[in-house]
C-alpha cells in the first residue's frame, strides 16, 4: 500500500472535505482527489461518495478510517519514542479503559500503583461502556479494561479475566436521617428513603435479592449510574446509600455521613481484562499485585458503632 495515498485519505476524512484537506496538506484539490482515487483503485472499494456538494464516507471508508487512525497514531508514537535523545529513559504509554459502572474512587485506587513502576509512565485513561471498551481492547487500542463484571464467554473478544478482588458493602446516611432509623441493621432500612446504583452496576442485582430475602423494603427514590452523584444526594439527607467498604473512611470524611451498617453478603467485585493470558505489562502487574495484596486483602467486616453487621 502507498501510505502517502492513505495519509491523504485520512486527512480528507478528518477535515471533512477535499478543499480543507488540500489547505492542510498544501496541495491542490485535483492532486488530492487523484491520490485518493489511486487508493480506492488499489483497495477495489470506493471510500467516499458525493452527498450534494459534500463528500461522505462509505461504509468501507469508515472501516478504512478506523484502521488509518490506528496506523497514524502508532506512527506518531514510534516517532515520539525514536526522537528521544539517545540514552534518555523511555516513557511507557499505559492505555486503560474504566467501565463507567466502576466508582471513580475505586478506579483511582486500582490504577495508582501503575504510576509507581520503575520506568516513567504516561497514563492514557478513558471511560465508557464495558462493551465499547472491550471493542477497543480487541483492536489493541487499550492495554487493559477495569470493570465490575468479568468478560463473558459469550463475547467474541479474545481476552482474559484477571480477578482483582472485591469489597463488602457499607450503608451510609446523613446525620439528619439517623433519628429515623428504627431497630438494628439491616431491618432499620425498612421504609427508609434509599439511593441505589443503576441497573448496569453488578452489585445492584445483589442488593435487590438480599433485601427480598430479608423482607426489608426501603423506598427507592433515586437510581444513579454515577456513584459520586449518588453520594452527593446522600450527603444532603435524601436517602440511605451504599458504597464499597474499602472506601468507608473516604466516604465518611468527604461527605460527612454516618455508617448505618455493613454486610459481607453484598460484595462488589473488580476485574482487570487484558489480551494477555499471562500478565507481562509492568503496569498491569503492579495493579493486580497491589489490588490482591493490599487494597482487597482485608475482608474482615467490623461492626459499625452502635450497629450489628449482617453476616
VOPAGU-2260 file (C-alpha; in pm, 1 decimal, decimal comma):
REM VOPAGU-2260
SITE   aa  ch    i         X         Y         Z
SITE  UNK   A    0       0,0       0,0       0,0
SITE  UNK   A    1     113,7     352,9     -74,4
SITE  UNK   A    2      92,6     514,8     269,0
SITE  UNK   A    3     108,0     863,0     118,9
SITE  UNK   A    4    -225,3     788,6     -51,3
SITE  UNK   A    5    -361,0     654,3     279,1
SITE  UNK   A    6    -246,8     969,9     457,2
SITE  UNK   A    7    -426,0    1188,2     201,9
SITE  UNK   A    8    -744,4     987,0     253,6
SITE  UNK   A    9    -707,2    1011,1     633,0
SITE  UNK   A   10    -658,4    1388,6     635,3
SITE  UNK   A   11    -951,8    1436,6     395,1
SITE  UNK   A   12   -1181,3    1224,4     611,3
SITE  UNK   A   13   -1075,5    1415,6     924,4
SITE  UNK   A   14   -1102,7    1755,9     756,4
SITE  UNK   A   15   -1447,3    1680,9     614,1
SITE  UNK   A   16   -1369,2    1768,5     253,0
SITE  UNK   A   17   -1115,9    1798,3     -28,3
SITE  UNK   A   18   -1077,3    2177,8      -7,9
SITE  UNK   A   19    -995,1    2192,2     364,5
SITE  UNK   A   20    -768,7    1887,6     339,8
SITE  UNK   A   21    -583,8    2046,6      44,6
SITE  UNK   A   22    -518,4    2358,6     253,5
SITE  UNK   A   23    -379,5    2148,4     538,5
SITE  UNK   A   24    -161,9    1938,7     307,8
SITE  UNK   A   25     -56,5    2235,9      89,5
SITE  UNK   A   26    -165,5    2061,1    -228,4
SITE  UNK   A   27    -430,2    2121,5    -493,8
SITE  UNK   A   28    -775,1    1957,5    -476,0
SITE  UNK   A   29    -707,0    1791,2    -812,8
SITE  UNK   A   30    -387,0    1626,9    -686,5
SITE  UNK   A   31    -558,7    1517,7    -364,8
SITE  UNK   A   32    -857,5    1367,6    -549,1
SITE  UNK   A   33    -623,5    1181,8    -782,6
SITE  UNK   A   34    -421,7    1031,8    -495,8
SITE  UNK   A   35    -737,2     915,2    -314,8
SITE  UNK   A   36    -869,3     766,3    -638,7
SITE  UNK   A   37    -549,1     562,0    -671,8
SITE  UNK   A   38    -600,0     429,9    -317,5
SITE  UNK   A   39    -959,6     334,5    -397,8
SITE  UNK   A   40    -843,8     153,1    -710,5
SITE  UNK   A   41    -579,2     -34,7    -513,5
SITE  UNK   A   42    -833,7    -139,6    -247,9
SITE  UNK   A   43   -1105,9    -209,3    -503,5
SITE  UNK   A   44   -1360,3     -18,4    -291,6
SITE  UNK   A   45   -1496,2     337,5    -300,5
SITE  UNK   A   46   -1410,4     522,6      20,2
SITE  UNK   A   47   -1612,1     839,9     -40,0
SITE  UNK   A   48   -1943,0     919,0    -206,7
SITE  UNK   A   49   -2093,6    1253,6    -300,5
SITE  UNK   A   50   -2379,8    1386,0     -92,3
SITE  UNK   A   51   -2492,2    1706,5    -262,8
SITE  UNK   A   52   -2182,0    1923,0    -274,6
SITE  UNK   A   53   -2021,5    1736,7      13,7
SITE  UNK   A   54   -1822,0    1415,0      43,0
SITE  UNK   A   55   -1919,5    1149,8     294,7
SITE  UNK   A   56   -1754,1     822,9     386,7
SITE  UNK   A   57   -1891,9     497,3     253,9
SITE  UNK   A   58   -1921,2     200,1     488,8
SITE  UNK   A   59   -1585,5      76,6     356,3
SITE  UNK   A   60   -1448,2     427,4     407,3
SITE  UNK   A   61   -1545,0     418,9     776,8
SITE  UNK   A   62   -1369,6      84,8     815,9
SITE  UNK   A   63   -1059,6     221,5     641,9
SITE  UNK   A   64   -1066,2     532,4     861,4
SITE  UNK   A   65   -1065,8     319,5    1177,1
SITE  UNK   A   66    -753,2     137,5    1062,2
SITE  UNK   A   67    -591,8     461,3     942,5
SITE  UNK   A   68    -647,1     614,2    1288,0
SITE  UNK   A   69    -455,8     325,6    1443,5
SITE  UNK   A   70    -179,1     333,8    1182,0
SITE  UNK   A   71    -105,3     704,6    1217,6
SITE  UNK   A   72    -143,3     701,5    1596,9
SITE  UNK   A   73     115,4     424,1    1609,1
SITE  UNK   A   74     333,0     617,7    1365,5
SITE  UNK   A   75     325,1     922,9    1593,2
SITE  UNK   A   76     402,0     701,9    1893,4
SITE  UNK   A   77     701,0     549,6    1711,5
SITE  UNK   A   78     829,3     892,2    1610,5
SITE  UNK   A   79     798,4    1019,4    1965,8
SITE  UNK   A   80     987,1     717,6    2100,7
SITE  UNK   A   81    1269,2     735,3    1846,7
SITE  UNK   A   82    1314,3    1111,7    1859,6
SITE  UNK   A   83    1407,1    1099,1    2226,7
SITE  UNK   A   84    1772,2    1180,8    2297,2
SITE  UNK   A   85    1998,1     876,3    2290,1
SITE  UNK   A   86    2023,9     734,7    2639,5
SITE  UNK   A   87    1703,0     904,9    2759,4
SITE  UNK   A   88    1468,4     685,1    2959,3
SITE  UNK   A   89    1171,1     573,5    2753,9
SITE  UNK   A   90     821,8     673,5    2869,9
SITE  UNK   A   91     581,0     379,0    2882,4
SITE  UNK   A   92     234,0     455,0    2748,2
SITE  UNK   A   93     -33,1     272,8    2950,2
SITE  UNK   A   94    -375,1     281,5    2782,4
SITE  UNK   A   95    -654,4     177,3    3014,4
SITE  UNK   A   96   -1032,2     188,3    2990,9
SITE  UNK   A   97   -1251,9     209,7    3301,0
SITE  UNK   A   98   -1611,3      87,2    3281,5
SITE  UNK   A   99   -1848,2     368,8    3377,7
SITE  UNK   A  100   -2009,3     142,7    3639,8
SITE  UNK   A  101   -1686,2     148,7    3846,5
SITE  UNK   A  102   -1673,8     422,8    4110,5
SITE  UNK   A  103   -1407,9     684,1    4034,5
SITE  UNK   A  104   -1250,5     648,1    4379,6
SITE  UNK   A  105   -1210,0     272,7    4330,9
SITE  UNK   A  106   -1070,1     327,5    3981,1
SITE  UNK   A  107    -810,3     567,7    4119,7
SITE  UNK   A  108    -702,7     326,5    4390,8
SITE  UNK   A  109    -672,7      44,7    4138,7
SITE  UNK   A  110    -473,8     249,5    3885,2
SITE  UNK   A  111    -249,1     446,3    4121,0
SITE  UNK   A  112      11,8     164,9    4162,2
SITE  UNK   A  113      76,5     177,3    3786,6
SITE  UNK   A  114     230,8     521,8    3832,4
SITE  UNK   A  115     490,3     382,7    4074,9
SITE  UNK   A  116     660,5     130,7    3843,1
SITE  UNK   A  117    1033,7     164,6    3780,4
SITE  UNK   A  118    1008,9     331,8    3438,0
SITE  UNK   A  119     826,5     662,0    3365,0
SITE  UNK   A  120     460,0     604,1    3276,3
SITE  UNK   A  121     215,1     811,6    3075,9
SITE  UNK   A  122    -138,7     706,0    3172,9
SITE  UNK   A  123    -394,5     733,4    2891,9
SITE  UNK   A  124    -726,6     672,3    3066,2
SITE  UNK   A  125   -1072,3     662,5    2909,7
SITE  UNK   A  126   -1417,8     579,8    3045,5
SITE  UNK   A  127   -1711,9     416,9    2873,2
SITE  UNK   A  128   -1949,7     124,8    2848,5
SITE  UNK   A  129   -1783,8    -210,0    2915,1
SITE  UNK   A  130   -1877,9    -348,4    2572,1
SITE  UNK   A  131   -1735,5     -41,6    2394,0
SITE  UNK   A  132   -1410,5     -68,7    2588,8
SITE  UNK   A  133   -1381,9    -438,4    2500,4
SITE  UNK   A  134   -1406,8    -345,2    2132,2
SITE  UNK   A  135   -1113,6    -105,6    2176,8
SITE  UNK   A  136    -921,1    -374,8    2365,6
SITE  UNK   A  137    -976,2    -618,6    2078,0
SITE  UNK   A  138    -827,5    -360,6    1838,5
SITE  UNK   A  139    -528,8    -312,8    2072,4
SITE  UNK   A  140    -625,5      48,0    2137,9
SITE  UNK   A  141    -623,2     -34,4    2509,5
SITE  UNK   A  142    -382,9    -236,4    2722,9
SITE  UNK   A  143    -635,5    -301,7    2999,0
SITE  UNK   A  144   -1001,4    -264,1    3093,4
SITE  UNK   A  145   -1112,5    -226,4    3456,8
SITE  UNK   A  146   -1467,3    -347,3    3525,4
SITE  UNK   A  147   -1702,7    -467,8    3798,8
SITE  UNK   A  148   -1807,3    -764,5    3584,0
SITE  UNK   A  149   -1589,9   -1027,9    3414,4
SITE  UNK   A  150   -1566,0   -1080,5    3040,6
SITE  UNK   A  151   -1840,5   -1321,4    2942,4
SITE  UNK   A  152   -1758,1   -1636,7    2748,2
SITE  UNK   A  153   -2034,8   -1535,7    2507,5
SITE  UNK   A  154   -1849,8   -1219,8    2398,9
SITE  UNK   A  155   -1641,9   -1274,4    2085,4
SITE  UNK   A  156   -1332,7   -1093,3    2213,0
SITE  UNK   A  157   -1010,5   -1285,4    2271,2
SITE  UNK   A  158    -920,1   -1155,4    2614,8
SITE  UNK   A  159    -873,0   -1286,7    2966,7
SITE  UNK   A  160   -1016,3   -1202,5    3308,8
SITE  UNK   A  161    -777,9   -1127,9    3594,2
SITE  UNK   A  162    -977,1   -1106,0    3921,0
SITE  UNK   A  163    -853,8    -821,1    4138,8
SITE  UNK   A  164   -1066,7    -887,9    4445,8
SITE  UNK   A  165   -1380,1    -748,2    4598,5
SITE  UNK   A  166   -1513,0    -535,2    4879,8
SITE  UNK   A  167   -1808,0    -585,1    5114,6
SITE  UNK   A  168   -2060,5    -303,2    5122,0
SITE  UNK   A  169   -2126,5     -35,8    5383,5
SITE  UNK   A  170   -2451,3     160,0    5416,5
SITE  UNK   A  171   -2439,3     531,4    5498,1
SITE  UNK   A  172   -2679,8     813,9    5580,0
SITE  UNK   A  173   -2663,2    1183,3    5660,6
SITE  UNK   A  174   -2683,7    1271,3    6034,6
SITE  UNK   A  175   -3030,1    1417,4    5974,6
SITE  UNK   A  176   -3163,3    1072,5    5882,2
SITE  UNK   A  177   -3016,4     888,8    6182,2
SITE  UNK   A  178   -3320,2     952,2    6411,3
SITE  UNK   A  179   -3547,8     787,1    6152,7
SITE  UNK   A  180   -3362,3     454,3    6170,4
SITE  UNK   A  181   -3556,3     216,4    6395,8
SITE  UNK   A  182   -3410,0    -108,1    6524,1
SITE  UNK   A  183   -3093,1    -284,2    6422,1
SITE  UNK   A  184   -2926,1    -313,7    6082,4
SITE  UNK   A  185   -3033,8    -422,8    5823,5
SITE  UNK   A  186   -3400,4    -418,6    5930,5
SITE  UNK   A  187   -3374,3     -47,8    6010,4
SITE  UNK   A  188   -3366,2      10,8    5632,8
SITE  UNK   A  189   -3732,0     -89,4    5608,0
SITE  UNK   A  190   -3937,4     204,7    5480,6
SITE  UNK   A  191   -3634,4     434,7    5463,4
SITE  UNK   A  192   -3569,6     650,9    5154,6
SITE  UNK   A  193   -3286,3     489,6    4961,4
SITE  UNK   A  194   -3049,3     586,2    4681,7
SITE  UNK   A  195   -2921,9     293,0    4474,9
SITE  UNK   A  196   -2676,3     220,2    4195,5
SITE  UNK   A  197   -2807,8     199,8    3839,6
SITE  UNK   A  198   -2915,6    -129,2    3684,0
SITE  UNK   A  199   -2582,5    -159,6    3497,4
SITE  UNK   A  200   -2387,1    -191,3    3825,1
SITE  UNK   A  201   -2338,7    -557,9    3917,2
SITE  UNK   A  202   -2393,7    -516,9    4291,8
SITE  UNK   A  203   -2739,0    -367,0    4228,5
SITE  UNK   A  204   -2886,5    -709,6    4148,0
SITE  UNK   A  205   -2730,6    -848,8    4465,6
SITE  UNK   A  206   -2891,7    -571,4    4668,9
SITE  UNK   A  207   -3241,2    -643,7    4538,5
SITE  UNK   A  208   -3213,5   -1017,7    4609,2
SITE  UNK   A  209   -3068,4    -953,9    4955,2
SITE  UNK   A  210   -3346,5    -713,4    5056,4
SITE  UNK   A  211   -3613,0    -953,3    4929,4
SITE  UNK   A  212   -3460,6   -1242,7    5125,1
SITE  UNK   A  213   -3461,1   -1030,6    5442,2
SITE  UNK   A  214   -3812,3    -897,7    5369,8
SITE  UNK   A  215   -3677,5    -546,4    5406,3
SITE  UNK   A  216   -3839,3    -290,7    5175,4
SITE  UNK   A  217   -3684,5      57,5    5161,8
SITE  UNK   A  218   -3834,4     329,2    4940,8
SITE  UNK   A  219   -3603,6     365,3    4639,9
SITE  UNK   A  220   -3621,5     732,8    4547,3
SITE  UNK   A  221   -3323,2     754,7    4311,6
SITE  UNK   A  222   -3106,3     539,6    4083,0
SITE  UNK   A  223   -2760,3     661,2    3980,6
SITE  UNK   A  224   -2500,5     541,2    3731,6
SITE  UNK   A  225   -2258,6     795,4    3880,6
SITE  UNK   A  226   -2159,4     693,9    4234,9
SITE  UNK   A  227   -2030,1    1042,8    4321,9
SITE  UNK   A  228   -2366,4    1199,2    4235,0
SITE  UNK   A  229   -2546,8     938,5    4445,1
SITE  UNK   A  230   -2323,9    1023,9    4742,4
SITE  UNK   A  231   -2387,4    1395,5    4690,9
SITE  UNK   A  232   -2763,1    1333,3    4723,0
SITE  UNK   A  233   -2694,1    1116,9    5026,9
SITE  UNK   A  234   -2490,0    1394,3    5188,4
SITE  UNK   A  235   -2794,7    1621,3    5166,1
SITE  UNK   A  236   -3008,1    1368,7    5353,9
SITE  UNK   A  237   -3210,1    1246,2    5056,8
SITE  UNK   A  238   -3165,2     881,4    5143,0
SITE  UNK   A  239   -2952,1     593,1    5267,7
SITE  UNK   A  240   -2692,9     469,9    5016,5
SITE  UNK   A  241   -2424,1     203,9    4999,5
SITE  UNK   A  242   -2062,4     204,8    4882,6
SITE  UNK   A  243   -1770,9     -40,3    4896,8
SITE  UNK   A  244   -1633,8     -80,9    5249,4
SITE  UNK   A  245   -1284,3     -21,5    5109,6
SITE  UNK   A  246   -1395,9     342,1    5056,1
SITE  UNK   A  247   -1557,4     373,8    5400,5
SITE  UNK   A  248   -1322,2     625,4    5563,0
SITE  UNK   A  249   -1304,6     835,4    5248,8
SITE  UNK   A  250   -1685,2     841,3    5215,1
SITE  UNK   A  251   -1737,7     947,4    5577,7
SITE  UNK   A  252   -1470,8    1220,3    5560,4
SITE  UNK   A  253   -1565,3    1357,5    5219,5
SITE  UNK   A  254   -1944,2    1354,5    5250,6
SITE  UNK   A  255   -1994,8    1397,3    5624,3
SITE  UNK   A  256   -2219,1    1090,8    5651,6
SITE  UNK   A  257   -2250,8     822,5    5919,3
SITE  UNK   A  258   -2226,3     445,6    5897,5
SITE  UNK   A  259   -2558,5     262,8    5918,1
SITE  UNK   A  260   -2418,0     -89,6    5890,8
SITE  UNK   A  261   -2201,0    -329,2    5694,3
SITE  UNK   A  262   -2258,0    -663,8    5526,6
SITE  UNK   A  263   -2040,2    -925,5    5361,3
SITE  UNK   A  264   -2341,9   -1071,6    5183,6
SITE  UNK   A  265   -2310,4    -794,6    4924,4
SITE  UNK   A  266   -1972,8    -782,1    4751,9
SITE  UNK   A  267   -1862,6    -561,5    4466,3
SITE  UNK   A  268   -1603,1    -749,8    4261,7
SITE  UNK   A  269   -1347,3    -593,3    4029,7
SITE  UNK   A  270   -1167,7    -737,2    3728,8
SITE  UNK   A  271    -880,9    -646,2    3500,1
SITE  UNK   A  272    -941,7    -763,2    3143,1
SITE  UNK   A  273    -647,0    -783,1    2904,7
SITE  UNK   A  274    -541,2    -963,4    2588,7
SITE  UNK   A  275    -262,1   -1126,7    2788,5
SITE  UNK   A  276    -332,0   -1465,2    2942,8
SITE  UNK   A  277     -13,4   -1436,2    3147,6
SITE  UNK   A  278      36,2   -1077,4    3259,9
SITE  UNK   A  279     364,9    -921,1    3149,6
SITE  UNK   A  280     285,8    -548,2    3114,7
SITE  UNK   A  281     459,4    -385,1    3417,2
SITE  UNK   A  282     164,9    -152,7    3488,4
SITE  UNK   A  283     -86,4    -438,2    3484,4
SITE  UNK   A  284     142,1    -643,0    3710,4
SITE  UNK   A  285     157,7    -350,6    3956,4
SITE  UNK   A  286    -221,1    -309,9    3953,4
SITE  UNK   A  287    -301,0    -677,4    4009,3
SITE  UNK   A  288     -34,8    -722,4    4279,5
SITE  UNK   A  289    -146,8    -413,3    4473,9
SITE  UNK   A  290    -517,6    -498,2    4446,0
SITE  UNK   A  291    -474,9    -857,1    4562,5
SITE  UNK   A  292    -208,1    -789,4    4822,5
SITE  UNK   A  293    -325,2    -459,7    4973,3
SITE  UNK   A  294    -647,1    -297,4    4854,9
SITE  UNK   A  295    -877,4    -600,6    4878,2
SITE  UNK   A  296    -672,9    -820,7    5109,5
SITE  UNK   A  297    -861,2    -734,4    5430,7
SITE  UNK   A  298   -1212,0    -879,7    5404,8
SITE  UNK   A  299   -1299,3    -874,9    5777,4
SITE  UNK   A  300   -1615,0    -673,9    5839,8
SITE  UNK   A  301   -1618,4    -477,2    6164,1
SITE  UNK   A  302   -1944,2    -377,9    6335,8
SITE  UNK   A  303   -2034,5     -14,8    6287,2
SITE  UNK   A  304   -2060,0     194,8    6603,0
SITE  UNK   A  305   -2387,4     104,0    6772,5
SITE  UNK   A  306   -2484,4    -132,5    6491,0
SITE  UNK   A  307   -2463,0    -502,8    6413,7
SITE  UNK   A  308   -2319,4    -639,8    6092,6
SITE  UNK   A  309   -2522,7    -865,7    5867,9
SITE  UNK   A  310   -2338,2   -1191,9    5812,3
